[in-house]
Amino acid sequence: MTTKTVITKCAIGPYPRPLPAGMFDDMPQVKVTFSDGTETTLFEFYPDEISFSESEFIGLTENEAYALKIQKDKAYLQS
């Protein structure tokens, strides 16, 4: 039986400073720890377009986490 590796811990940030000071700051990153102990940065995002909470990622697989980002990007672009 294959066990799915899921996200057990998530940290998001750091967020850029308010504009104009933060104009060239890095975008926040979603960093996760999986149930097998591996840690990785999944992606960066534009916080003025979409937002996340750490709890949204807990229990998701890596593919499900990317699908969540795509879903939020799509909703933003269609709004």
C-alpha positions, 0 to 999 in steps of 0.5 A, spaced: 500 500 500 502 506 498 501 512 503 500 519 500 505 524 502 501 530 505 503 537 507 504 537 515 506 544 516 506 550 512 509 557 513 507 563 508 511 570 508 515 574 508 510 579 505 513 585 502 512 592 505 507 597 503 508 601 496 512 604 494 517 602 499 516 595 498 516 595 490 522 591 489 521 586 495 520 579 494 514 576 493 511 571 499 513 564 499 509 558 501 514 553 504 511 546 507 514 540 510 511 533 508 509 527 512 516 524 510 520 530 513 522 533 506 521 541 506 520 545 500 518 552 497 512 550 493 511 557 490 511 565 490 505 569 489 502 576 488 499 578 495 495 583 492 491 578 487 490 572 491 491 570 499 492 564 503 492 561 510 497 556 512 491 551 514 489 551 507 495 547 505 495 542 511 493 535 509 494 536 501 499 533 497 503 537 493 499 536 486 493 539 490 497 545 493 499 547 486 491 546 484 489 550 490 494 556 487 491 555 480 484 555 482 485 562 486 489 565 480 483 563 475 478 566 480 482 572 480 483 573 473 476 572 472 473 577 477 
